[in-house]
Amino acid sequence: MKITFLPHKFKRIALALFLLVFITDFFWNYDENIAAFRKGYEDGRANRPFGGELEKVEFSLPYVDILLFASMFLYAFSKEKIEDEFLYLKRYEAFMLSFNICVCLTVFLFFCGFHTLKTVLILPVQLAIYLIVFYFKKREI
Amino acid sequence: MKNTIKVERAIKDITQADLADLIQVSRQTINAIESNKYVPSAVLALKIAKVFGKAVEEIFTLEETD
């Protein structure tokens, strides 16, 4: 099956978008993040149950998950500088491996008591694993 | 499947990168083919043979394990 990828320049756009969203999101509620971290640290030191009294704080920018997923999606489906059949094979291997890892992870988490796994969480995780695996597969030769 | 790409390259005095440019694939692909980690498609094998001016079966030969 012939798959059409986006032009190579979309890789740079995706990377820029990812970094922009990630950094902006980090500083968006920087104080709350630090406060939450400090509270967790103090709870730990005082041997209190973790997060027992944590107030519900909105940590993220609106639509941050969607933007991060979109940037990863763009990156994954953009062409390399030279796209050839060997790279197709590496993509396929990376996809299969990431799928298998994700299945194992889902089963593992299910038996650990996380019975309400959402598809919206599984999909970005698989995409992230795919990107990491593909990166290393490209460099193993 | 074994191949004589390395030998042919040496005869023509071209690098992996040169060969990759000639047939429009990445250098990693040539490296993978040379080191028998990847068996190319018929189209790619024909392109490689064309660069060296030889028949495909002169460059690529089957092994007993194939």
N, CA and C atoms of all chains as a GROMACS GRO file, in nm:
protein
  621
    1MET      N    1   0.084  -0.120   0.000
    1MET     CA    2   0.000   0.000   0.000
    1MET      C    3   0.087   0.124   0.000
    2LYS      N    4   0.058   0.213  -0.090
    2LYS     CA    5   0.136   0.337  -0.101
    2LYS      C    6   0.080   0.440  -0.003
    3ILE      N    7   0.165   0.488   0.085
    3ILE     CA    8   0.120   0.588   0.182
    3ILE      C    9   0.178   0.723   0.142
    4THR      N   10   0.093   0.825   0.142
    4THR     CA   11   0.140   0.959   0.109
    4THR      C   12   0.173   1.034   0.237
    5PHE      N   13   0.294   1.084   0.244
    5PHE     CA   14   0.336   1.160   0.362
    5PHE      C   15   0.337   1.309   0.331
    6LEU      N   16   0.338   1.386   0.437
    6LEU     CA   17   0.347   1.532   0.421
    6LEU      C   18   0.490   1.570   0.380
    7PRO      N   19   0.510   1.687   0.320
    7PRO     CA   20   0.646   1.727   0.284
    7PRO      C   21   0.737   1.739   0.407
    8HIS      N   22   0.867   1.731   0.383
    8HIS     CA   23   0.966   1.727   0.491
    8HIS      C   24   0.959   1.851   0.581
    9LYS      N   25   0.922   1.968   0.523
    9LYS     CA   26   0.921   2.092   0.602
    9LYS      C   27   0.821   2.087   0.718
   10PHE      N   28   0.722   1.998   0.708
   10PHE     CA   29   0.624   1.984   0.816
   10PHE      C   30   0.688   1.930   0.944
   11LYS      N   31   0.800   1.863   0.929
   11LYS     CA   32   0.873   1.812   1.046
   11LYS      C   33   0.919   1.928   1.133
   12ARG      N   34   0.974   2.031   1.068
   12ARG     CA   35   1.021   2.149   1.141
   12ARG      C   36   0.904   2.224   1.203
   13ILE      N   37   0.796   2.235   1.127
   13ILE     CA   38   0.677   2.305   1.178
   13ILE      C   39   0.625   2.230   1.302
   14ALA      N   40   0.620   2.097   1.291
   14ALA     CA   41   0.570   2.014   1.402
   14ALA      C   42   0.658   2.029   1.526
   15LEU      N   43   0.789   2.028   1.504
   15LEU     CA   44   0.884   2.040   1.614
   15LEU      C   45   0.870   2.176   1.682
   16ALA      N   46   0.856   2.281   1.600
   16ALA     CA   47   0.840   2.417   1.653
   16ALA      C   48   0.711   2.427   1.733
   17LEU      N   49   0.603   2.370   1.680
   17LEU     CA   50   0.473   2.373   1.748
   17LEU      C   51   0.481   2.299   1.882
   18PHE      N   52   0.545   2.182   1.880
   18PHE     CA   53   0.557   2.100   2.001
   18PHE      C   54   0.632   2.177   2.110
   19LEU      N   55   0.747   2.234   2.073
   19LEU     CA   56   0.829   2.307   2.170
   19LEU      C   57   0.755   2.430   2.222
   20LEU      N   58   0.690   2.500   2.131
   20LEU     CA   59   0.616   2.622   2.168
   20LEU      C   60   0.507   2.589   2.270
   21VAL      N   61   0.428   2.486   2.239
   21VAL     CA   62   0.318   2.448   2.327
   21VAL      C   63   0.371   2.395   2.460
   22PHE      N   64   0.475   2.313   2.453
   22PHE     CA   65   0.531   2.251   2.573
   22PHE      C   66   0.586   2.357   2.668
   23ILE      N   67   0.664   2.450   2.612
   23ILE     CA   68   0.728   2.554   2.696
   23ILE      C   69   0.623   2.652   2.750
   24THR      N   70   0.530   2.692   2.662
   24THR     CA   71   0.424   2.785   2.706
   24THR      C   72   0.340   2.721   2.816
   25ASP      N   73   0.309   2.593   2.796
   25ASP     CA   74   0.228   2.521   2.894
   25ASP      C   75   0.300   2.512   3.029
   26PHE      N   76   0.430   2.492   3.023
   26PHE     CA   77   0.508   2.479   3.147
   26PHE      C   78   0.503   2.609   3.227
   27PHE      N   79   0.517   2.722   3.156
   27PHE     CA   80   0.521   2.850   3.226
   27PHE      C   81   0.382   2.911   3.251
   28TRP      N   82   0.279   2.852   3.189
   28TRP     CA   83   0.143   2.906   3.201
   28TRP      C   84   0.098   2.910   3.347
   29ASN      N   85   0.117   2.798   3.415
   29ASN     CA   86   0.082   2.791   3.557
   29ASN      C   87   0.204   2.749   3.639
   30TYR      N   88   0.312   2.819   3.614
   30TYR     CA   89   0.439   2.783   3.677
   30TYR      C   90   0.427   2.783   3.830
   31ASP      N   91   0.365   2.889   3.884
   31ASP     CA   92   0.354   2.901   4.030
   31ASP      C   93   0.275   2.786   4.090
   32GLU      N   94   0.164   2.752   4.023
   32GLU     CA   95   0.080   2.641   4.073
   32GLU      C   96   0.155   2.508   4.066
   33ASN      N   97   0.232   2.493   3.959
   33ASN     CA   98   0.311   2.369   3.944
   33ASN      C   99   0.412   2.356   4.058
   34ILE      N  100   0.480   2.467   4.085
   34ILE     CA  101   0.581   2.466   4.192
   34ILE      C  102   0.513   2.443   4.327
   35ALA      N  103   0.398   2.509   4.348
   35ALA     CA  104   0.325   2.493   4.474
   35ALA      C  105   0.281   2.348   4.494
   36ALA      N  106   0.234   2.288   4.386
   36ALA     CA  107   0.189   2.148   4.393
   36ALA      C  108   0.307   2.056   4.422
   37PHE      N  109   0.420   2.085   4.356
   37PHE     CA  110   0.540   2.004   4.379
   37PHE      C  111   0.584   2.017   4.525
   38ARG      N  112   0.584   2.144   4.574
   38ARG     CA  113   0.627   2.168   4.712
   38ARG      C  114   0.535   2.097   4.811
   39LYS      N  115   0.403   2.101   4.780
   39LYS     CA  116   0.307   2.036   4.870
   39LYS      C  117   0.331   1.886   4.873
   40GLY      N  118   0.356   1.829   4.756
   40GLY     CA  119   0.384   1.686   4.748
   40GLY      C  120   0.509   1.651   4.826
   41TYR      N  121   0.609   1.737   4.812
   41TYR     CA  122   0.736   1.714   4.884
   41TYR      C  123   0.716   1.721   5.034
   42GLU      N  124   0.639   1.824   5.078
   42GLU     CA  125   0.615   1.840   5.223
   42GLU      C  126   0.528   1.727   5.277
   43ASP      N  127   0.429   1.685   5.198
   43ASP     CA  128   0.346   1.571   5.238
   43ASP      C  129   0.432   1.448   5.258
   44GLY      N  130   0.525   1.430   5.164
   44GLY     CA  131   0.614   1.315   5.172
   44GLY      C  132   0.699   1.318   5.297
   45ARG      N  133   0.753   1.436   5.325
   45ARG     CA  134   0.840   1.452   5.443
   45ARG      C  135   0.762   1.432   5.573
   46ALA      N  136   0.636   1.481   5.573
   46ALA     CA  137   0.554   1.469   5.694
   46ALA      C  138   0.480   1.335   5.701
   47ASN      N  139   0.507   1.251   5.600
   47ASN     CA  140   0.445   1.117   5.593
   47ASN      C  141   0.293   1.123   5.583
   48ARG      N  142   0.243   1.230   5.520
   48ARG     CA  143   0.098   1.239   5.498
   48ARG      C  144   0.065   1.168   5.367
   49PRO      N  145  -0.061   1.126   5.352
   49PRO     CA  146  -0.097   1.059   5.226
   49PRO      C  147  -0.077   1.154   5.107
   50PHE      N  148  -0.019   1.100   5.001
   50PHE     CA  149   0.015   1.183   4.885
   50PHE      C  150  -0.109   1.244   4.822
   51GLY      N  151  -0.105   1.377   4.808
   51GLY     CA  152  -0.211   1.448   4.736
   51GLY      C  153  -0.345   1.447   4.805
   52GLY      N  154  -0.346   1.410   4.934
   52GLY     CA  155  -0.472   1.400   5.006
   52GLY      C  156  -0.550   1.530   5.012
   53GLU      N  157  -0.478   1.639   5.027
   53GLU     CA  158  -0.547   1.767   5.043
   53GLU      C  159  -0.520   1.860   4.925
   54LEU      N  160  -0.478   1.802   4.818
   54LEU     CA  161  -0.442   1.886   4.701
   54LEU      C  162  -0.566   1.949   4.640
   55GLU      N  163  -0.558   2.080   4.621
   55GLU     CA  164  -0.671   2.148   4.557
   55GLU      C  165  -0.667   2.120   4.408
   56LYS      N  166  -0.786   2.120   4.351
   56LYS     CA  167  -0.791   2.096   4.208
   56LYS      C  168  -0.749   2.222   4.133
   57VAL      N  169  -0.641   2.210   4.063
   57VAL     CA  170  -0.588   2.326   3.990
   57VAL      C  171  -0.579   2.289   3.842
   58GLU      N  172  -0.617   2.381   3.757
   58GLU     CA  173  -0.602   2.357   3.612
   58GLU      C  174  -0.457   2.384   3.574
   59PHE      N  175  -0.384   2.277   3.542
   59PHE     CA  176  -0.240   2.291   3.519
   59PHE      C  177  -0.205   2.329   3.376
   60SER      N  178  -0.298   2.308   3.285
   60SER     CA  179  -0.259   2.319   3.144
   60SER      C  180  -0.331   2.431   3.071
   61LEU      N  181  -0.269   2.470   2.963
   61LEU     CA  182  -0.334   2.562   2.870
   61LEU      C  183  -0.455   2.492   2.810
   62PRO      N  184  -0.555   2.568   2.767
   62PRO     CA  185  -0.665   2.500   2.699
   62PRO      C  186  -0.617   2.437   2.569
   63TYR      N  187  -0.668   2.323   2.538
   63TYR     CA  188  -0.637   2.249   2.414
   63TYR      C  189  -0.491   2.205   2.404
   64VAL      N  190  -0.418   2.206   2.515
   64VAL     CA  191  -0.275   2.171   2.507
   64VAL      C  192  -0.255   2.027   2.461
   65ASP      N  193  -0.342   1.936   2.511
   65ASP     CA  194  -0.329   1.795   2.471
   65ASP      C  195  -0.347   1.779   2.321
   66ILE      N  196  -0.447   1.850   2.270
   66ILE     CA  197  -0.476   1.840   2.126
   66ILE      C  198  -0.359   1.895   2.044
   67LEU      N  199  -0.305   2.008   2.089
   67LEU     CA  200  -0.194   2.069   2.015
   67LEU      C  201  -0.069   1.982   2.018
   68LEU      N  202  -0.043   1.923   2.135
   68LEU     CA  203   0.075   1.834   2.145
   68LEU      C  204   0.056   1.711   2.057
   69PHE      N  205  -0.065   1.656   2.061
   69PHE     CA  206  -0.094   1.538   1.978
   69PHE      C  207  -0.083   1.574   1.829
   70ALA      N  208  -0.137   1.690   1.793
   70ALA     CA  209  -0.132   1.733   1.653
   70ALA      C  210   0.012   1.750   1.606
   71SER      N  211   0.095   1.806   1.692
   71SER     CA  212   0.236   1.827   1.653
   71SER      C  213   0.308   1.693   1.637
   72MET      N  214   0.279   1.599   1.727
   72MET     CA  215   0.340   1.465   1.716
   72MET      C  216   0.291   1.394   1.589
   73PHE      N  217   0.163   1.412   1.561
   73PHE     CA  218   0.102   1.352   1.442
   73PHE      C  219   0.167   1.406   1.314
   74LEU      N  220   0.183   1.539   1.311
   74LEU     CA  221   0.248   1.602   1.196
   74LEU      C  222   0.390   1.550   1.178
   75TYR      N  223   0.462   1.539   1.290
   75TYR     CA  224   0.601   1.493   1.285
   75TYR      C  225   0.609   1.349   1.235
   76ALA      N  226   0.518   1.267   1.286
   76ALA     CA  227   0.520   1.124   1.249
   76ALA      C  228   0.489   1.101   1.102
   77PHE      N  229   0.403   1.186   1.046
   77PHE     CA  230   0.360   1.163   0.908
   77PHE      C  231   0.420   1.263   0.810
   78SER      N  232   0.536   1.316   0.845
   78SER     CA  233   0.611   1.399   0.750
   78SER      C  234   0.725   1.316   0.692
   79LYS      N  235   0.757   1.348   0.568
   79LYS     CA  236   0.864   1.273   0.501
   79LYS      C  237   1.000   1.299   0.565
   80GLU      N  238   1.089   1.202   0.554
   80GLU     CA  239   1.230   1.226   0.586
   80GLU      C  240   1.290   1.299   0.466
   81LYS      N  241   1.416   1.342   0.479
   81LYS     CA  242   1.480   1.411   0.366
   81LYS      C  243   1.478   1.321   0.242
   82ILE      N  244   1.517   1.196   0.263
   82ILE     CA  245   1.508   1.097   0.154
   82ILE      C  246   1.420   0.983   0.204
   83GLU      N  247   1.306   0.969   0.142
   83GLU     CA  248   1.212   0.865   0.184
   83GLU      C  249   1.225   0.748   0.086
   84ASP      N  250   1.265   0.633   0.134
   84ASP     CA  251   1.277   0.518   0.044
   84ASP      C  252   1.217   0.394   0.108
   85GLU      N  253   1.230   0.281   0.036
   85GLU     CA  254   1.162   0.159   0.081
   85GLU      C  255   1.217   0.105   0.213
   86PHE      N  256   1.346   0.128   0.237
   86PHE     CA  257   1.407   0.081   0.361
   86PHE      C  258   1.347   0.156   0.480
   87LEU      N  259   1.326   0.286   0.460
   87LEU     CA  260   1.266   0.368   0.564
   87LEU      C  261   1.120   0.329   0.588
   88TYR      N  262   1.052   0.288   0.480
   88TYR     CA  263   0.915   0.237   0.492
   88TYR      C  264   0.914   0.116   0.586
   89LEU      N  265   1.012   0.029   0.564
   89LEU     CA  266   1.022  -0.092   0.646
   89LEU      C  267   1.046  -0.054   0.792
   90LYS      N  268   1.134   0.045   0.813
   90LYS     CA  269   1.165   0.088   0.949
   90LYS      C  270   1.042   0.151   1.016
   91ARG      N  271   0.967   0.227   0.936
   91ARG     CA  272   0.843   0.286   0.987
   91ARG      C  273   0.746   0.176   1.031
   92TYR      N  274   0.733   0.075   0.945
   92TYR     CA  275   0.641  -0.036   0.973
   92TYR      C  276   0.685  -0.109   1.101
   93GLU      N  277   0.816  -0.136   1.110
   93GLU     CA  278   0.867  -0.205   1.230
   93GLU      C  279   0.842  -0.123   1.356
   94ALA      N  280   0.868   0.008   1.345
   94ALA     CA  281   0.848   0.097   1.460
   94ALA      C  282   0.700   0.102   1.499
   95PHE      N  283   0.613   0.104   1.398
   95PHE     CA  284   0.469   0.109   1.426
   95PHE      C  285   0.424  -0.019   1.495
   96MET      N  286   0.469  -0.134   1.444
   96MET     CA  287   0.430  -0.262   1.502
   96MET      C  288   0.481  -0.274   1.646
   97LEU      N  289   0.606  -0.232   1.667
   97LEU     CA  290   0.664  -0.240   1.801
   97LEU      C  291   0.589  -0.148   1.898
   98SER      N  292   0.558  -0.027   1.852
   98SER     CA  293   0.488   0.067   1.941
   98SER      C  294   0.347   0.015   1.972
   99PHE      N  295   0.285  -0.048   1.874
   99PHE     CA  296   0.152  -0.105   1.895
   99PHE      C  297   0.159  -0.216   2.000
  100ASN      N  298   0.260  -0.305   1.985
  100ASN     CA  299   0.275  -0.416   2.080
  100ASN      C  300   0.305  -0.365   2.221
  101ILE      N  301   0.393  -0.264   2.229
  101ILE     CA  302   0.425  -0.207   2.360
  101ILE      C  303   0.299  -0.149   2.423
  102CYS      N  304   0.219  -0.082   2.340
  102CYS     CA  305   0.097  -0.018   2.390
  102CYS      C  306  -0.005  -0.122   2.438
  103VAL      N  307  -0.015  -0.233   2.365
  103VAL     CA  308  -0.106  -0.340   2.407
  103VAL      C  309  -0.061  -0.396   2.542
  104CYS      N  310   0.069  -0.423   2.554
  104CYS     CA  311   0.124  -0.477   2.681
  104CYS      C  312   0.100  -0.377   2.795
  105LEU      N  313   0.125  -0.249   2.766
  105LEU     CA  314   0.107  -0.144   2.867
  105LEU      C  315  -0.038  -0.136   2.912
  106THR      N  316  -0.129  -0.144   2.815
  106THR     CA  317  -0.272  -0.135   2.846
  106THR      C  318  -0.314  -0.253   2.934
  107VAL      N  319  -0.269  -0.374   2.896
  107VAL     CA  320  -0.304  -0.494   2.975
  107VAL      C  321  -0.245  -0.483   3.115
  108PHE      N  322  -0.118  -0.437   3.121
  108PHE     CA  323  -0.050  -0.422   3.250
  108PHE      C  324  -0.126  -0.324   3.340
  109LEU      N  325  -0.162  -0.207   3.282
  109LEU     CA  326  -0.233  -0.105   3.360
  109LEU      C  327  -0.371  -0.153   3.403
  110PHE      N  328  -0.435  -0.232   3.315
  110PHE     CA  329  -0.567  -0.286   3.348
  110PHE      C  330  -0.557  -0.375   3.471
  111PHE      N  331  -0.455  -0.461   3.474
  111PHE     CA  332  -0.439  -0.552   3.588
  111PHE      C  333  -0.384  -0.481   3.711
  112CYS      N  334  -0.334  -0.359   3.691
  112CYS     CA  335  -0.290  -0.279   3.806
  112CYS      C  336  -0.405  -0.199   3.866
  113GLY      N  337  -0.522  -0.210   3.806
  113GLY     CA  338  -0.639  -0.145   3.864
  113GLY      C  339  -0.689  -0.024   3.789
  114PHE      N  340  -0.621   0.014   3.680
  114PHE     CA  341  -0.670   0.127   3.601
  114PHE      C  342  -0.773   0.077   3.500
  115HIS      N  343  -0.897   0.064   3.544
  115HIS     CA  344  -1.000   0.003   3.460
  115HIS      C  345  -1.066   0.102   3.365
  116THR      N  346  -1.035   0.229   3.382
  116THR     CA  347  -1.102   0.330   3.297
  116THR      C  348  -1.002   0.400   3.204
  117LEU      N  349  -0.924   0.319   3.133
  117LEU     CA  350  -0.829   0.376   3.038
  117LEU      C  351  -0.904   0.439   2.921
  118LYS      N  352  -0.863   0.559   2.888
  118LYS     CA  353  -0.933   0.629   2.780
  118LYS      C  354  -0.853   0.620   2.651
  119THR      N  355  -0.925   0.607   2.542
  119THR     CA  356  -0.860   0.601   2.410
  119THR      C  357  -0.779   0.728   2.386
  120VAL      N  358  -0.831   0.838   2.434
  120VAL     CA  359  -0.766   0.966   2.413
  120VAL      C  360  -0.628   0.971   2.479
  121LEU      N  361  -0.605   0.883   2.575
  121LEU     CA  362  -0.472   0.876   2.638
  121LEU      C  363  -0.384   0.774   2.567
  122ILE      N  364  -0.444   0.663   2.522
  122ILE     CA  365  -0.367   0.556   2.460
  122ILE      C  366  -0.305   0.601   2.328
  123LEU      N  367  -0.383   0.676   2.251
  123LEU     CA  368  -0.339   0.717   2.117
  123LEU      C  369  -0.212   0.803   2.120
  124PRO      N  370  -0.208   0.910   2.200
  124PRO     CA  371  -0.083   0.988   2.206
  124PRO      C  372   0.035   0.910   2.260
  125VAL      N  373   0.008   0.820   2.355
  125VAL     CA  374   0.118   0.738   2.411
  125VAL      C  375   0.177   0.651   2.301
  126GLN      N  376   0.089   0.588   2.222
  126GLN     CA  377   0.138   0.503   2.113
  126GLN      C  378   0.217   0.585   2.011
  127LEU      N  379   0.167   0.704   1.982
  127LEU     CA  380   0.234   0.791   1.886
  127LEU      C  381   0.372   0.832   1.938
  128ALA      N  382   0.378   0.864   2.067
  128ALA     CA  383   0.505   0.904   2.127
  128ALA      C  384   0.604   0.787   2.124
  129ILE      N  385   0.555   0.666   2.158
  129ILE     CA  386   0.642   0.548   2.155
  129ILE      C  387   0.690   0.523   2.012
  130TYR      N  388   0.598   0.538   1.916
  130TYR     CA  389   0.633   0.519   1.775
  130TYR      C  390   0.747   0.613   1.734
  131LEU      N  391   0.735   0.740   1.773
  131LEU     CA  392   0.837   0.839   1.734
  131LEU      C  393   0.974   0.804   1.794
  132ILE      N  394   0.973   0.760   1.920
  132ILE     CA  395   1.099   0.726   1.986
  132ILE      C  396   1.161   0.601   1.919
  133VAL      N  397   1.077   0.499   1.898
  133VAL     CA  398   1.127   0.375   1.836
  133VAL      C  399   1.179   0.402   1.695
  134PHE      N  400   1.104   0.480   1.620
  134PHE     CA  401   1.145   0.511   1.481
  134PHE      C  402   1.276   0.588   1.479
  135TYR      N  403   1.292   0.679   1.572
  135TYR     CA  404   1.416   0.757   1.582
  135TYR      C  405   1.537   0.663   1.600
  136PHE      N  406   1.523   0.567   1.690
  136PHE     CA  407   1.636   0.476   1.716
  136PHE      C  408   1.654   0.375   1.602
  137LYS      N  409   1.544   0.335   1.540
  137LYS     CA  410   1.554   0.239   1.429
  137LYS      C  411   1.627   0.301   1.310
  138LYS      N  412   1.605   0.432   1.289
  138LYS     CA  413   1.673   0.500   1.178
  138LYS      C  414   1.823   0.504   1.200
  139ARG      N  415   1.861   0.505   1.328
  139ARG     CA  416   2.002   0.521   1.360
  139ARG      C  417   2.075   0.392   1.390
  140GLU      N  418   2.004   0.279   1.383
  140GLU     CA  419   2.072   0.153   1.416
  140GLU      C  420   2.161   0.103   1.302
  141ILE      N  421   2.146   0.158   1.179
  141ILE     CA  422   2.232   0.117   1.068
  141ILE      C  423   2.350   0.213   1.057
  142MET      N  424   2.056  -1.356   0.094
  142MET     CA  425   2.106  -1.316  -0.038
  142MET      C  426   2.232  -1.230  -0.021
  143LYS      N  427   2.337  -1.270  -0.093
  143LYS     CA  428   2.459  -1.190  -0.082
  143LYS      C  429   2.474  -1.102  -0.207
  144ASN      N  430   2.557  -1.003  -0.193
  144ASN     CA  431   2.575  -0.912  -0.306
  144ASN      C  432   2.720  -0.864  -0.316
  145THR      N  433   2.750  -0.808  -0.431
  145THR     CA  434   2.887  -0.762  -0.455
  145THR      C  435   2.894  -0.608  -0.471
  146ILE      N  436   2.802  -0.543  -0.406
  146ILE     CA  437   2.795  -0.396  -0.421
  146ILE      C  438   2.924  -0.330  -0.375
  147LYS      N  439   2.978  -0.378  -0.264
  147LYS     CA  440   3.100  -0.316  -0.210
  147LYS      C  441   3.215  -0.327  -0.312
  148VAL      N  442   3.225  -0.444  -0.373
  148VAL     CA  443   3.330  -0.467  -0.472
  148VAL      C  444   3.308  -0.377  -0.594
  149GLU      N  445   3.183  -0.375  -0.640
  149GLU     CA  446   3.149  -0.293  -0.757
  149GLU      C  447   3.174  -0.145  -0.730
  150ARG      N  448   3.146  -0.105  -0.609
  150ARG     CA  449   3.170   0.035  -0.571
  150ARG      C  450   3.318   0.067  -0.576
  151ALA      N  451   3.396  -0.028  -0.526
  151ALA     CA  452   3.541  -0.009  -0.524
  151ALA      C  453   3.595   0.000  -0.667
  152ILE      N  454   3.540  -0.084  -0.756
  152ILE     CA  455   3.585  -0.082  -0.897
  152ILE      C  456   3.550   0.054  -0.960
  153LYS      N  457   3.429   0.100  -0.933
  153LYS     CA  458   3.386   0.229  -0.992
  153LYS      C  459   3.436   0.350  -0.912
  154ASP      N  460   3.496   0.321  -0.798
  154ASP     CA  461   3.548   0.425  -0.708
  154ASP      C  462   3.438   0.525  -0.668
  155ILE      N  463   3.330   0.472  -0.619
  155ILE     CA  464   3.224   0.561  -0.568
  155ILE      C  465   3.190   0.522  -0.423
  156THR      N  466   3.149   0.621  -0.349
  156THR     CA  467   3.116   0.597  -0.208
  156THR      C  468   2.970   0.552  -0.196
  157GLN      N  469   2.936   0.511  -0.075
  157GLN     CA  470   2.795   0.473  -0.048
  157GLN      C  471   2.703   0.593  -0.074
  158ALA      N  472   2.749   0.710  -0.034
  158ALA     CA  473   2.668   0.832  -0.052
  158ALA      C  474   2.648   0.862  -0.201
  159ASP      N  475   2.754   0.841  -0.281
  159ASP     CA  476   2.743   0.864  -0.426
  159ASP      C  477   2.639   0.770  -0.487
  160LEU      N  478   2.651   0.643  -0.450
  160LEU     CA  479   2.557   0.543  -0.504
  160LEU      C  480   2.414   0.576  -0.460
  161ALA      N  481   2.402   0.617  -0.333
  161ALA     CA  482   2.269   0.653  -0.282
  161ALA      C  483   2.210   0.770  -0.361
  162ASP      N  484   2.293   0.867  -0.392
  162ASP     CA  485   2.246   0.982  -0.472
  162ASP      C  486   2.202   0.938  -0.611
  163LEU      N  487   2.280   0.847  -0.670
  163LEU     CA  488   2.251   0.802  -0.806
  163LEU      C  489   2.116   0.732  -0.817
  164ILE      N  490   2.082   0.656  -0.713
  164ILE     CA  491   1.955   0.582  -0.721
  164ILE      C  492   1.847   0.640  -0.629
  165GLN      N  493   1.876   0.757  -0.575
  165GLN     CA  494   1.780   0.833  -0.494
  165GLN      C  495   1.725   0.756  -0.374
  166VAL      N  496   1.819   0.699  -0.298
  166VAL     CA  497   1.782   0.640  -0.169
  166VAL      C  498   1.878   0.698  -0.065
  167SER      N  499   1.856   0.662   0.061
  167SER     CA  500   1.945   0.715   0.165
  167SER      C  501   2.072   0.630   0.173
  168ARG      N  502   2.176   0.688   0.231
  168ARG     CA  503   2.303   0.616   0.246
  168ARG      C  504   2.284   0.495   0.339
  169GLN      N  505   2.194   0.513   0.437
  169GLN     CA  506   2.166   0.402   0.531
  169GLN      C  507   2.111   0.279   0.456
  170THR      N  508   2.033   0.306   0.353
  170THR     CA  509   1.975   0.195   0.276
  170THR      C  510   2.086   0.117   0.206
  171ILE      N  511   2.178   0.190   0.144
  171ILE     CA  512   2.291   0.123   0.077
  171ILE      C  513   2.373   0.043   0.178
  172ASN      N  514   2.397   0.106   0.292
  172ASN     CA  515   2.473   0.038   0.398
  172ASN      C  516   2.403  -0.090   0.443
  173ALA      N  517   2.270  -0.081   0.461
  173ALA     CA  518   2.193  -0.198   0.505
  173ALA      C  519   2.196  -0.309   0.400
  174ILE      N  520   2.191  -0.270   0.271
  174ILE     CA  521   2.195  -0.372   0.165
  174ILE      C  522   2.334  -0.436   0.160
  175GLU      N  523   2.435  -0.354   0.166
  175GLU     CA  524   2.573  -0.405   0.160
  175GLU      C  525   2.604  -0.502   0.273
  176SER      N  526   2.553  -0.469   0.391
  176SER     CA  527   2.581  -0.555   0.506
  176SER      C  528   2.478  -0.666   0.523
  177ASN      N  529   2.402  -0.690   0.419
  177ASN     CA  530   2.302  -0.799   0.416
  177ASN      C  531   2.196  -0.790   0.526
  178LYS      N  532   2.168  -0.667   0.570
  178LYS     CA  533   2.064  -0.650   0.671
  178LYS      C  534   1.929  -0.623   0.605
  179TYR      N  535   1.933  -0.591   0.479
  179TYR     CA  536   1.809  -0.561   0.407
  179TYR      C  537   1.819  -0.613   0.264
  180VAL      N  538   1.714  -0.682   0.222
  180VAL     CA  539   1.708  -0.731   0.084
  180VAL      C  540   1.624  -0.631   0.004
  181PRO      N  541   1.683  -0.569  -0.098
  181PRO     CA  542   1.611  -0.465  -0.171
  181PRO      C  543   1.498  -0.522  -0.257
  182SER      N  544   1.408  -0.434  -0.296
  182SER     CA  545   1.300  -0.474  -0.387
  182SER      C  546   1.360  -0.496  -0.526
  183ALA      N  547   1.280  -0.555  -0.614
  183ALA     CA  548   1.327  -0.581  -0.751
  183ALA      C  549   1.364  -0.450  -0.821
  184VAL      N  550   1.283  -0.347  -0.800
  184VAL     CA  551   1.308  -0.217  -0.864
  184VAL      C  552   1.443  -0.161  -0.819
  185LEU      N  553   1.466  -0.164  -0.689
  185LEU     CA  554   1.592  -0.110  -0.636
  185LEU      C  555   1.712  -0.192  -0.682
  186ALA      N  556   1.695  -0.324  -0.684
  186ALA     CA  557   1.803  -0.412  -0.730
  186ALA      C  558   1.837  -0.382  -0.877
  187LEU      N  559   1.733  -0.360  -0.957
  187LEU     CA  560   1.755  -0.326  -1.099
  187LEU      C  561   1.826  -0.191  -1.114
  188LYS      N  562   1.789  -0.096  -1.031
  188LYS     CA  563   1.853   0.036  -1.035
  188LYS      C  564   2.002   0.025  -1.001
  189ILE      N  565   2.031  -0.056  -0.898
  189ILE     CA  566   2.171  -0.073  -0.856
  189ILE      C  567   2.250  -0.139  -0.969
  190ALA      N  568   2.191  -0.244  -1.026
  190ALA     CA  569   2.258  -0.315  -1.136
  190ALA      C  570   2.282  -0.222  -1.254
  191LYS      N  571   2.188  -0.135  -1.281
  191LYS     CA  572   2.199  -0.040  -1.393
  191LYS      C  573   2.316   0.056  -1.372
  192VAL      N  574   2.332   0.101  -1.248
  192VAL     CA  575   2.443   0.193  -1.216
  192VAL      C  576   2.577   0.127  -1.248
  193PHE      N  577   2.588  -0.002  -1.214
  193PHE     CA  578   2.716  -0.073  -1.236
  193PHE      C  579   2.725  -0.134  -1.375
  194GLY      N  580   2.619  -0.120  -1.453
  194GLY     CA  581   2.621  -0.172  -1.590
  194GLY      C  582   2.628  -0.324  -1.596
  195LYS      N  583   2.565  -0.388  -1.501
  195LYS     CA  584   2.567  -0.535  -1.497
  195LYS      C  585   2.425  -0.590  -1.480
  196ALA      N  586   2.412  -0.720  -1.498
  196ALA     CA  587   2.282  -0.784  -1.477
  196ALA      C  588   2.259  -0.800  -1.326
  197VAL      N  589   2.133  -0.803  -1.288
  197VAL     CA  590   2.100  -0.813  -1.144
  197VAL      C  591   2.164  -0.937  -1.081
  198GLU      N  592   2.158  -1.049  -1.154
  198GLU     CA  593   2.210  -1.174  -1.095
  198GLU      C  594   2.363  -1.174  -1.081
  199GLU      N  595   2.428  -1.080  -1.146
  199GLU     CA  596   2.573  -1.067  -1.126
  199GLU      C  597   2.604  -0.994  -0.995
  200ILE      N  598   2.512  -0.909  -0.955
  200ILE     CA  599   2.531  -0.832  -0.831
  200ILE      C  600   2.472  -0.908  -0.712
  201PHE      N  601   2.353  -0.961  -0.731
  201PHE     CA  602   2.284  -1.031  -0.621
  201PHE      C  603   2.277  -1.180  -0.652
  202THR      N  604   2.320  -1.260  -0.554
  202THR     CA  605   2.312  -1.405  -0.572
  202THR      C  606   2.248  -1.470  -0.450
  203LEU      N  607   2.169  -1.572  -0.479
  203LEU     CA  608   2.101  -1.642  -0.371
  203LEU      C  609   2.199  -1.730  -0.293
  204GLU      N  610   2.172  -1.742  -0.164
  204GLU     CA  611   2.252  -1.833  -0.081
  204GLU      C  612   2.170  -1.959  -0.055
  205GLU      N  613   2.233  -2.060  -0.003
  205GLU     CA  614   2.161  -2.186   0.021
  205GLU      C  615   2.052  -2.168   0.126
  206THR      N  616   2.074  -2.077   0.216
  206THR     CA  617   1.975  -2.056   0.325
  206THR      C  618   1.853  -1.978   0.277
  207ASP      N  619   1.860  -1.915   0.160
  207ASP     CA  620   1.745  -1.836   0.109
  207ASP      C  621   1.632  -1.927   0.061
   0.00000   0.00000   0.00000
